[in-house]
């Protein structure tokens, strides 16, 4: 039986099950299979995310071992479509500490694996002025490293200030709600 995902009426929580039997172990297993390895906090701060894609990535063995240890950084990375291929640049994956002479280069360009139709769609979206291809996260899916790739439109300083104001207002609202609950 395959692993099936069911969502509740709100649509924001997923419950994973094998057939009809839902267990906590199954939910934890599904969460581990899709766990984030690295995330890119600058991507959501500096860009309005228009659309996201899930892409495979070509890695060497030492890169996978280094990612398994959580050693890497995506903050200044970006992707480009070149010759009907998508390449990821400036994604820093630390050298593997127990590697030998065949250890990988930390900032090497890495090929992303997508279907031709997705590559064409990415090319069309990225060719619009102001749009960029930015990785949001590296994550595990069925034992393989995947990249959450987004098409983003750059934010101006005004948008960033608006986001900060909204975050602060939400934080104050939550703080007031907690104070009210504790006061009862």
Backbone as CSV, one residue per row, in Angstrom:
resi,resn,N_x,N_y,N_z,CA_x,CA_y,CA_z,C_x,C_y,C_z
1,UNK,0.830,-1.188,0.000,0.000,0.000,0.000,0.867,1.240,0.000
2,UNK,0.456,2.249,-0.717,1.200,3.496,-0.754,0.837,4.402,0.396
3,UNK,1.642,5.389,0.631,1.418,6.371,1.679,0.470,7.425,1.130
4,UNK,-0.694,7.573,1.739,-1.704,8.505,1.256,-1.786,9.712,2.180
5,UNK,-2.025,10.878,1.618,-2.161,12.089,2.418,-3.611,12.538,2.394
6,UNK,-4.150,12.859,3.563,-5.508,13.361,3.663,-5.431,14.691,4.379
7,UNK,-6.202,15.686,3.923,-6.186,16.975,4.598,-7.516,17.198,5.306
8,UNK,-7.472,17.996,6.369,-8.695,18.266,7.105,-9.506,19.336,6.396
9,UNK,-10.616,19.759,7.007,-11.515,20.699,6.349,-10.861,22.056,6.117
10,UNK,-9.941,22.472,6.991,-9.263,23.751,6.800,-8.206,23.654,5.705
11,UNK,-7.691,22.467,5.456,-6.724,22.270,4.394,-5.299,22.614,4.765
12,UNK,-5.032,22.923,6.047,-3.669,23.325,6.382,-2.889,22.240,7.104
13,UNK,-3.514,21.161,7.489,-2.804,20.059,8.127,-2.981,18.806,7.283
14,UNK,-1.939,18.033,7.146,-2.034,16.787,6.390,-1.867,15.620,7.340
15,UNK,-2.694,14.611,7.182,-2.581,13.394,7.957,-2.195,12.285,6.999
16,UNK,-1.110,11.595,7.288,-0.621,10.554,6.402,-1.035,9.200,6.947
17,UNK,-1.436,8.337,6.054,-1.852,7.008,6.504,-1.570,5.990,5.416
18,UNK,-1.498,4.751,5.831,-1.412,3.637,4.886,-2.792,3.006,4.863
19,UNK,-3.531,3.268,3.797,-4.885,2.746,3.716,-5.786,3.423,4.721
20,UNK,-6.369,2.646,5.633,-7.324,3.196,6.586,-6.723,3.442,7.963
21,UNK,-5.567,2.892,8.273,-4.989,2.967,9.605,-4.093,4.202,9.732
22,UNK,-4.490,5.155,10.588,-3.685,6.351,10.827,-2.972,6.194,12.155
23,UNK,-1.654,6.317,12.151,-0.913,6.192,13.397,0.050,7.361,13.529
24,UNK,0.436,7.644,14.743,1.381,8.733,15.013,2.733,8.423,14.364
25,UNK,3.103,7.143,14.361,4.371,6.732,13.749,4.387,7.083,12.259
26,UNK,3.259,6.888,11.578,3.169,7.205,10.155,3.312,8.693,9.896
27,UNK,2.728,9.514,10.775,2.832,10.955,10.630,4.272,11.405,10.830
28,UNK,4.937,10.852,11.842,6.337,11.199,12.094,7.240,10.753,10.957
29,UNK,6.961,9.564,10.414,7.742,9.061,9.297,7.598,9.972,8.083
30,UNK,6.377,10.391,7.786,6.151,11.280,6.647,6.827,12.623,6.869
31,UNK,6.805,13.121,8.099,7.461,14.393,8.393,8.973,14.274,8.220
32,UNK,9.545,13.146,8.603,10.984,12.943,8.429,11.359,12.846,6.964
33,UNK,10.492,12.221,6.165,10.791,12.069,4.747,10.796,13.413,4.025
34,UNK,10.058,14.396,4.522,9.965,15.695,3.876,10.634,16.798,4.708
35,UNK,11.548,16.442,5.609,12.165,17.414,6.509,13.113,18.341,5.749
36,UNK,13.108,19.621,6.147,14.016,20.593,5.544,15.448,20.335,6.000
37,UNK,16.373,20.421,5.070,17.794,20.308,5.385,18.343,21.721,5.600
38,UNK,18.128,22.564,4.602,18.552,23.961,4.646,17.385,24.819,4.176
39,UNK,17.314,26.038,4.672,16.302,26.960,4.169,16.974,28.278,3.814
40,UNK,16.272,29.086,3.044,16.795,30.365,2.580,15.897,31.478,3.123
41,UNK,16.212,32.028,4.294,15.350,33.056,4.866,15.316,34.348,4.055
42,UNK,16.372,34.644,3.319,16.419,35.865,2.509,15.442,35.804,1.337
43,UNK,15.120,34.605,0.880,14.266,34.472,-0.295,12.878,35.037,-0.035
44,UNK,12.253,34.649,1.060,10.899,35.133,1.355,10.909,36.580,1.831
45,UNK,12.034,37.027,2.383,12.123,38.411,2.827,12.316,39.371,1.652
46,UNK,13.110,38.969,0.663,13.468,39.866,-0.431,12.625,39.697,-1.691
47,UNK,11.787,38.639,-1.750,11.012,38.366,-2.962,9.559,38.036,-2.618
48,UNK,8.649,38.450,-3.507,7.277,37.945,-3.481,7.317,36.626,-4.248
49,UNK,6.985,35.534,-3.615,7.032,34.223,-4.273,5.799,34.080,-5.149
50,UNK,6.013,33.962,-6.458,4.915,33.846,-7.411,4.515,32.397,-7.629
51,UNK,5.514,31.529,-7.750,5.237,30.112,-8.000,6.415,29.285,-7.507
52,UNK,6.139,28.075,-7.035,7.214,27.203,-6.550,7.245,25.914,-7.359
53,UNK,8.437,25.351,-7.455,8.662,24.093,-8.156,9.504,23.187,-7.274
54,UNK,9.316,21.896,-7.421,10.145,20.916,-6.721,11.096,20.321,-7.753
55,UNK,12.385,20.405,-7.482,13.387,19.929,-8.438,14.351,18.972,-7.761
56,UNK,14.816,17.997,-8.515,15.896,17.147,-8.045,17.202,17.893,-8.253
57,UNK,18.264,17.401,-7.671,19.564,18.056,-7.810,20.641,16.994,-7.973
58,UNK,21.617,17.274,-8.835,22.726,16.354,-9.067,23.806,16.660,-8.032
59,UNK,24.096,15.687,-7.169,25.090,15.860,-6.108,26.064,14.699,-6.102
60,UNK,27.271,14.959,-5.587,28.240,13.898,-5.350,27.971,13.307,-3.973
61,UNK,28.578,12.182,-3.692,28.372,11.514,-2.413,28.793,12.351,-1.218
62,UNK,29.925,13.066,-1.337,30.384,13.879,-0.206,29.451,15.062,0.038
63,UNK,28.788,15.553,-1.016,27.823,16.640,-0.847,26.604,16.160,-0.067
64,UNK,26.145,14.962,-0.379,24.984,14.402,0.324,25.324,14.176,1.797
65,UNK,26.520,13.665,2.064,26.934,13.425,3.456,27.041,14.737,4.217
66,UNK,27.547,15.768,3.571,27.652,17.064,4.214,26.265,17.658,4.479
67,UNK,25.353,17.502,3.529,23.978,17.979,3.732,23.282,17.202,4.831
68,UNK,23.554,15.908,4.927,22.957,15.093,5.990,23.373,15.624,7.368
69,UNK,24.574,16.198,7.433,25.057,16.798,8.676,24.547,18.235,8.840
70,UNK,23.818,18.755,7.834,23.259,20.102,7.917,24.249,21.202,7.633
71,UNK,25.325,20.882,6.929,26.385,21.855,6.664,26.194,22.485,5.285
72,UNK,25.610,23.657,5.246,25.423,24.350,3.987,24.709,25.665,4.185
73,UNK,24.587,26.422,3.096,23.966,27.733,3.172,23.387,28.102,1.813
74,UNK,22.174,28.656,1.805,21.510,29.035,0.563,21.284,30.536,0.436
75,UNK,21.814,31.338,1.345,21.402,32.745,1.431,21.653,33.564,0.166
76,UNK,22.721,33.359,-0.541,23.011,34.157,-1.733,22.861,33.356,-3.025
77,UNK,22.180,32.247,-2.961,22.101,31.384,-4.141,20.958,31.797,-5.064
78,UNK,21.102,31.419,-6.332,20.106,31.708,-7.358,20.206,30.632,-8.430
79,UNK,19.209,30.590,-9.301,19.207,29.608,-10.387,19.062,30.330,-11.724
80,UNK,19.535,29.683,-12.778,19.429,30.201,-14.137,19.050,29.071,-15.083
81,UNK,18.340,29.436,-16.147,18.042,28.481,-17.219,19.037,28.755,-18.330
82,UNK,19.875,27.750,-18.638,20.894,27.878,-19.674,20.874,26.624,-20.546
83,UNK,20.704,26.814,-21.841,20.713,25.699,-22.801,19.740,24.593,-22.402
84,UNK,18.517,24.968,-22.092,17.461,24.027,-21.693,17.827,23.200,-20.472
85,UNK,18.646,23.742,-19.594,18.987,23.117,-18.321,18.905,24.187,-17.243
86,UNK,18.584,23.777,-16.021,18.516,24.721,-14.905,19.709,24.452,-14.002
87,UNK,20.450,25.512,-13.674,21.648,25.407,-12.845,21.485,26.248,-11.596
88,UNK,21.957,25.731,-10.480,21.932,26.428,-9.200,23.328,26.965,-8.910
89,UNK,23.425,28.267,-8.646,24.705,28.916,-8.393,24.771,29.437,-6.956
90,UNK,25.994,29.509,-6.421,26.296,30.074,-5.099,25.641,29.337,-3.940
91,UNK,25.190,28.136,-4.137,24.702,27.333,-3.016,25.932,26.719,-2.359
92,UNK,26.184,27.112,-1.133,27.390,26.660,-0.437,27.090,25.385,0.338
93,UNK,27.771,24.297,-0.031,27.704,23.040,0.710,29.115,22.781,1.208
94,UNK,29.290,22.797,2.536,30.620,22.636,3.117,31.270,21.336,2.655
95,UNK,32.613,21.364,2.602,33.336,20.128,2.278,33.085,19.113,3.381
96,UNK,32.998,17.865,2.999,32.763,16.792,3.966,34.022,16.602,4.811
97,UNK,33.843,16.596,6.128,35.005,16.571,7.036,35.838,15.299,6.899
98,UNK,35.212,14.179,6.537,35.947,12.919,6.404,36.200,12.576,4.938
99,UNK,36.115,13.573,4.064,36.341,13.346,2.640,37.821,13.203,2.331
100,UNK,38.091,12.747,1.124,39.480,12.566,0.705,39.802,13.559,-0.413
101,UNK,40.710,13.219,-1.282,41.101,14.115,-2.371,39.957,14.380,-3.349
102,UNK,38.977,13.499,-3.399,37.858,13.656,-4.316,36.684,14.416,-3.679
103,UNK,36.978,15.175,-2.633,35.945,15.975,-1.985,35.449,17.045,-2.967
104,UNK,34.224,17.481,-2.818,33.600,18.417,-3.756,34.028,19.865,-3.505
105,UNK,33.791,20.700,-4.481,34.025,22.135,-4.352,32.784,22.762,-3.704
106,UNK,32.932,23.586,-2.663,31.765,24.090,-1.919,30.788,24.945,-2.720
107,UNK,31.258,25.774,-3.648,30.368,26.681,-4.375,30.198,26.304,-5.845
108,UNK,30.386,25.044,-6.182,30.277,24.606,-7.570,28.834,24.756,-8.066
109,UNK,28.653,25.105,-9.361,27.296,25.121,-9.916,26.738,23.700,-9.931
110,UNK,25.459,23.573,-9.596,24.824,22.256,-9.520,23.612,22.217,-10.434
111,UNK,23.472,21.124,-11.166,22.380,20.977,-12.116,21.106,20.576,-11.379
112,UNK,19.994,21.233,-11.731,18.697,20.885,-11.171,17.942,20.041,-12.182
113,UNK,17.207,19.063,-11.689,16.505,18.118,-12.542,15.014,18.438,-12.570
114,UNK,14.536,18.828,-13.751,13.129,19.165,-13.955,12.678,18.600,-15.298
115,UNK,11.379,18.475,-15.480,10.836,18.067,-16.772,10.984,19.212,-17.770
116,UNK,11.023,18.878,-19.061,11.188,19.887,-20.111,10.103,20.962,-20.033
117,UNK,8.863,20.545,-19.782,7.768,21.520,-19.718,7.964,22.476,-18.546
118,UNK,8.477,21.975,-17.418,8.740,22.835,-16.265,9.883,23.799,-16.563
119,UNK,10.896,23.315,-17.283,12.030,24.171,-17.642,11.559,25.295,-18.560
120,UNK,10.709,24.969,-19.535,10.184,26.001,-20.425,9.366,27.038,-19.649
121,UNK,8.550,26.554,-18.716,7.730,27.454,-17.905,8.620,28.346,-17.034
122,UNK,9.667,27.765,-16.450,10.613,28.554,-15.651,11.304,29.611,-16.503
123,UNK,11.691,29.235,-17.711,12.364,30.169,-18.607,11.444,31.339,-18.928
124,UNK,10.166,31.044,-19.239,9.214,32.105,-19.560,8.981,33.024,-18.362
125,UNK,8.846,32.440,-17.166,8.597,33.253,-15.971,9.830,34.069,-15.576
126,UNK,11.013,33.484,-15.722,12.243,34.165,-15.313,12.661,35.242,-16.305
127,UNK,12.202,35.145,-17.554,12.603,36.141,-18.553,11.856,37.464,-18.371
128,UNK,10.812,37.485,-17.556,10.102,38.733,-17.262,10.991,39.601,-16.387
129,UNK,11.067,40.889,-16.701,11.937,41.789,-15.954,11.484,41.864,-14.492
130,UNK,12.441,41.735,-13.585,12.146,41.808,-12.152,11.944,40.458,-11.498
131,UNK,11.805,39.390,-12.292,11.630,38.052,-11.730,12.975,37.354,-11.598
132,UNK,13.081,36.489,-10.585,14.312,35.736,-10.356,13.958,34.329,-9.905
133,UNK,14.879,33.404,-10.139,14.722,32.032,-9.657,15.562,31.884,-8.398
134,UNK,14.911,31.632,-7.271,15.622,31.508,-5.995,15.230,30.203,-5.320
135,UNK,16.207,29.504,-4.732,15.870,28.299,-3.980,15.327,28.681,-2.605
136,UNK,14.245,28.042,-2.190,13.668,28.293,-0.876,14.252,27.353,0.170
137,UNK,14.488,26.085,-0.226,14.979,25.106,0.748,15.506,23.877,0.040
138,UNK,16.379,23.147,0.734,16.748,21.777,0.388,15.981,20.902,1.358
139,UNK,15.403,19.809,0.870,14.682,18.909,1.759,14.809,17.475,1.275
140,UNK,14.525,16.537,2.193,14.565,15.112,1.873,13.194,14.681,1.379
141,UNK,13.179,13.867,0.349,11.942,13.249,-0.111,12.289,11.841,-0.583
142,UNK,11.812,10.869,0.135,12.081,9.455,-0.170,13.574,9.164,-0.259
143,UNK,14.351,9.744,0.643,15.787,9.486,0.701,16.607,10.255,-0.310
144,UNK,15.984,11.136,-1.081,16.692,11.931,-2.082,16.624,13.407,-1.687
145,UNK,17.645,14.163,-2.056,17.668,15.597,-1.783,16.899,16.301,-2.896
146,UNK,15.961,17.150,-2.508,15.170,17.934,-3.451,15.353,19.412,-3.137
147,UNK,15.066,20.254,-4.120,15.171,21.699,-3.965,13.789,22.306,-4.198
148,UNK,13.351,23.146,-3.279,12.137,23.933,-3.490,12.588,25.211,-4.182
149,UNK,12.265,25.333,-5.460,12.703,26.443,-6.289,11.515,27.368,-6.521
150,UNK,11.717,28.665,-6.354,10.618,29.625,-6.499,10.937,30.658,-7.562
151,UNK,9.875,31.109,-8.221,9.974,32.266,-9.093,9.511,33.429,-8.237
152,UNK,10.415,34.397,-8.032,10.094,35.513,-7.158,10.258,36.848,-7.842
153,UNK,9.416,37.794,-7.431,9.528,39.171,-7.910,10.118,39.982,-6.773
154,UNK,11.173,40.731,-7.055,11.880,41.469,-6.029,11.003,42.464,-5.293
155,UNK,11.153,42.520,-3.975,10.417,43.483,-3.161,11.204,44.785,-3.101
156,UNK,10.477,45.871,-2.989,11.117,47.164,-2.751,11.126,47.400,-1.246
157,UNK,11.859,48.413,-0.795,12.006,48.671,0.638,10.661,48.880,1.319
158,UNK,9.708,49.520,0.629,8.391,49.767,1.187,7.687,48.449,1.532
159,UNK,7.769,47.466,0.630,7.135,46.168,0.873,7.734,45.487,2.092
160,UNK,9.056,45.592,2.247,9.718,44.958,3.390,9.255,45.596,4.691
161,UNK,9.098,46.931,4.685,8.618,47.610,5.896,7.192,47.199,6.216
162,UNK,6.363,47.050,5.189,4.975,46.618,5.410,4.948,45.220,6.027
163,UNK,5.786,44.326,5.536,5.853,42.969,6.097,6.287,42.995,7.549
164,UNK,7.271,43.855,7.863,7.734,43.952,9.249,6.625,44.489,10.153
165,UNK,5.865,45.492,9.696,4.755,46.033,10.482,3.690,44.975,10.725
166,UNK,3.383,44.200,9.690,2.369,43.146,9.820,2.830,42.082,10.815
167,UNK,4.110,41.699,10.741,4.656,40.704,11.664,4.599,41.203,13.102
168,UNK,4.977,42.476,13.301,4.931,43.056,14.644,3.503,43.113,15.176
169,UNK,2.553,43.491,14.321,1.149,43.550,14.750,0.641,42.163,15.126
170,UNK,0.987,41.141,14.337,0.585,39.770,14.654,1.191,39.310,15.973
171,UNK,2.454,39.666,16.194,3.133,39.291,17.429,2.453,39.948,18.639
172,UNK,2.097,41.233,18.502,1.406,41.936,19.589,0.042,41.326,19.853
173,UNK,-0.648,40.947,18.798,-1.966,40.321,18.939,-1.861,38.989,19.670
174,UNK,-0.878,38.183,19.315,-0.671,36.898,19.995,-0.284,37.113,21.450
175,UNK,0.565,38.106,21.699,0.987,38.402,23.067,-0.222,38.824,23.914
176,UNK,-1.085,39.667,23.354,-2.281,40.116,24.080,-3.229,38.954,24.336
177,UNK,-3.366,38.047,23.373,-4.229,36.886,23.551,-3.679,35.977,24.649
178,UNK,-2.376,35.784,24.685,-1.764,34.950,25.729,-1.938,35.587,27.102
179,UNK,-1.791,36.915,27.187,-1.988,37.608,28.457,-3.416,37.449,28.935
180,UNK,-4.347,37.515,28.004,-5.757,37.372,28.354,-6.056,35.958,28.842
181,UNK,-5.467,34.959,28.192,-5.684,33.570,28.613,-5.066,33.307,29.983
182,UNK,-3.899,33.871,30.243,-3.244,33.679,31.529,-3.981,34.404,32.648
183,UNK,-4.655,35.525,32.319,-5.381,36.316,33.302,-6.643,35.631,33.788
184,UNK,-7.169,34.678,33.054,-8.425,34.004,33.447,-8.221,33.048,34.560
